[in-house]
């Protein structure tokens, strides 16, 4: 499979059962090892897969989280992705032609951009399972996703993806943000939503995302800055106030041009148990060299 926007148009293997380029180390990768060859448009296949999951296992937890994020990305009319798009991307003075969504998860932001603008979007994530949801959602129609009920009961639930025109193009990569196969300074817009405070090495992740932005292009960051030791060692936690964020981005040749700290984001783990985040969103522009 040839992946566009990569170094030297390199040939990669693909995620099993899809045409998504696979650029990970192998089955030892924790996300890849938990992947399941399931088509989320096939209700019977999803039912069968869910029945094999042991409550409390890593695969069970990943399935739960994938379904939870799918609901948030596609079922809510005013999802975080749509609000971020309308606030930061829709009215950019020059609309982006090439976009990278790094740490795209189940693909809601990439879907939003590619549905609403004539651009080429590359969506990258290390979770093959999340990318299978993203690919199914782009096809439109009804999906079947895992949902946790009371206790340990996972069930299949129907989710209807809103119909939207496909004005742009969308492709996916199963890859690691710490070592992405995407070219430096190749994108007009790079999006990293709920990524930087959820990686083991946020400095590397931020540096890689920043490096993809062309001079004059933009980097959109949004996360609650909710550092925790399960995702990121304390020694790797980054800054969490405006002044130090500005200074950190300046090290990568970026200047903050807009920010908004008031983006609520709610996730329903069960019908009775919900998480609420407030994301810190920041749009930064890569400075154009003067000489």
N, C-alpha and C positions, 0 to 999 in steps of 0.2 A: 504494500500500500504506500503510495506517495503522499506525503503530508505537505501541503502548501505552507508558506511562511516559516519554514524550517531551514536550518543550515543546509545548503547545497541540495535542497529537494530530496532528502535522504529517504531511502526505502525502509519501512518498519513493518514488523508483524502487526497483526490486528487483535483487538480484544475478541475473545472467542464468540462466534456467532454474530459479529457485527463487522462493519468496515471502519471502526474507530482505531486509528493507529495506537499501538501499545508501545510506550517508551519508558518502561519501568525495568527494574533489575531482574524480575522473574517471580515465580510463585512464592519466594521467601518474603516478598513485600507483604506487609500485613493486610493492606487493603485488597490487593490482588488475590491473596489466599482466601479471602472471605467473599469474593465475587461469586455470583450465581448466574448461570446462563438462563435467565428468565426474561421473557418479553412481557413488559407490563401492560401491553395491550391484550394479552391472552389471559382472561380471567381464570380459566381452568388451570393453566400452568402456574399462575401465582398462587392459587389455592393449594396446589400440590407442593410447591416450594415451602410455603409457610408451615405446612403440616410437618415438615422435616426439621424445623428449627427447635432447638432445645431452649426452654426459658432460661434467661440469664447468661447464655453463651455469648461469645463475641459476635457470632453471625446473627443471633437473635437481636442483639442490641443494635447492630448496624442496620438490620432490616427495619427495626422500629424507627431509628433516626432518619433513615431514607424516606420512609412514608410520612413522617412528621414534617420534614422539610418540603416534600412534594405538596402537601396540603398548604403550607405557608406560601410557597412560590406560585402555585397555580389556582388555588381555590379562592383566595381572598381577592376581592375586586380591587382593593387599594393595598396591594402587597408592598413590601419594602422595596422590591425591585422596581415596581412601577413608580413609586414615589421618588426614589433616587433618580430614575431616568428623567422624570418630569422636572425635578428640581435642578439637576446638574448637567444633563446631557441634551435634552430636547432643544434648548435655546443656545447652545454653543455658537459663537460667531461663525465658525467654519465647522460644518458637520463632518464628523470623522468618516473616513473611507475604510480604514483597516482598524479593527478592534480586537483586543485580546481580553477575555474574562478568565483570570487565573484563580484557581480554587473555586470553580463555578458551581460545584455541588450538583444539584439536580437541574441546574441550568436556567433558572427563572430570569436572571438579569440578561443573559445572552439571548434568550427567547424574546425578551422585551425589546432589546435594541434591534435585533434582526427583523422583528415583526414591524417595527415602526420607522425604520430608516433604510435607505439603500446602501448598505455597507456589508462588508465581509467580516464576520465574527468568528474567531477561533476560541473555543471554550475548553479550558484545561482543568482536569482534576485527577487526583490519584485514585479515586474510588470508581472502579468499574461499575459497581452497582448503581451509584448515583448517575453516572453517564448513561446507563441504560434507561433510566427514568427520563433524563434530558432528551434523549433520542426519541423515545416514545411520545413525549409531550410535543415535540416539534412536528410529529406526524398528525397531531390533533385528535380530537374525539375523546373517548372514554378510556381511562386508565384504571387499573386495579392495583391498589397499594396496601401495604400492611398498616394496621392501626391497632394500638394496644387498648384493650378494654380493662375492666377491673382485674386486679390480681396479675396473672401472667398470661392472660389469654390474648394472643395475637389473632386478628381476623382480617380477612380481605375486605376492603371497602372500595366502592366505585367512586371515581373522581373524574369529573368532566372538565377537560382543559378548554378554556374559552377559545372560540374561533378567532383567528387573527390573520390578516394578510401577511404573506411572506415577502416583504419588500426587499429584504436583503438575503444574504446567504449565511448559513451557520454550519460549522464543522466542529468536531470534537477531537480532543487528544487525551488519552489516558497517560498522564505524565506527572512528574513531581515538580512543584514550583521551585524547589531548591536547585534543580538542574534541568530547566526546561529546554526543549529543542527549538525554541523560537529565536528569531534573529534580533540582535540589538538594534534599537532605533528604527524598528520596522512598523510601529503602530502609531496611529493618530490618537488613540485612546486605549489605556490599559485600566481595567477594573479589577479591584481586589476587595470583595465584600465579605466580611466576617472570616478573614483569612489570617491577617498579620498576628492577631492575638491567639491563634489556634494552631501554630506551627512550632516544631521543636527549635527552629533557628530563625526567628523573625528578622534578624538583620540580613541574613542571606536572602530570605523570601522577599523582603522589601527591596533589596539591592537588585535582585533579578527582575522584579516587576518594573522598577524605575529604569533599568537598562533597556527595556523594550520600547520605551517612549521616544519618539523622534523629537528633535528640537522643534519647539512650538506646539508639540502635542501635550496631552494631559494624562495625569494619573488620578483616578478616583479611588479613594480609600474610604471604607466604612466598616467600623467594628465597635463593639461596646467597650473596648480596652479592658476586658474582663480577664485579666491574666490568671491562670491557674496552673498548678504544678503538674496536673495530668497531661496537659498539652505542651507546656513550655517550662523548662527549668527556671527557677527564680533568677538565676544568674543571667538569663537571656531576656528577661522582661525589658521592654522598651519604655519610653517616656509616655506620659498620659496627660500632659497639659499642653495648651496651645503654643506657648513660647518654645518649649523644647521640641515639639513636633516640627515647628517651622525650622528650627536649627538642624534637625536631623534630615529633613527633606532637602535643605540647602546643600548638604554634603553630597547629594546625588544630582545637583544641578537643577533642583526643582524649587519653585516659589509658590506658596499658597495663594490662590486667587479667589477662593470661596470656601466657606465652611458652614456647617449646620450641625449642632449637637442634639437636635430634638427629634430624631427618627425613632419612633417606637416600633418595636418588632416583637410579635407574640408567637410563641410556638406551643402547640397543644400536644403534650406527651400522651395524655389520655383525655377523654371528654370532660373530666373533672380536674385535671392537673395541667396548668399552663405556666409557661415561663414568659416573662416580659423583659425585654432589653430596651435600652435607649442607645442607639448607635451614634457614634462620633463620626461624622462624614466630612471629608475634606477633598477638595479638588485642587490639584497642583499642576502647574505648567512647567514644562522643561524650558529652561532659558535658552534662547538662541544665541550662540557665540557671536561676538561682535567683530572678530577678526578671523 
